[in-house]
Amino acid sequence: MSQLTSRVEPSGRIMIPAALRRQVGIGPGDELIVDEKDGIIRMYTRATAIREVQRYFAQYADGTNWSEELMAGRREEVGTDGK
């Protein structure tokens, strides 16, 4: 999609063009996360933020079930086999 233009209203509101809302799946009442870095304002949905966090941590996944590892360690500490 090419660049779009929107004006800031006196109240501080901006309109996100309909084509862009459709493209990224923003609907009425959806909550957006807004942040700024180096003078650039970014807006994204909570679902997008969750996907980005999952993608980041996926690089560290090695197939280990850490909750099972933790439980096994605790069972060993207390001298039970979990049965």
Number of C-alpha atoms within 10 A of each C-alpha: 6 3 5 9 7 9 10 9 9 7 6 7 9 11 11 13 11 10 11 13 13 10 9 11 10 16 10 6 6 9 13 15 11 10 11 9 7 5 7 7 9 11 12 14 16 13 10 14 13 11 11 12 10 11 11 11 9 10 8 8 9 7 6 8 9 9 9 10 11 11 12 14 12 14 14 12 9 9 9 10 9 10 4
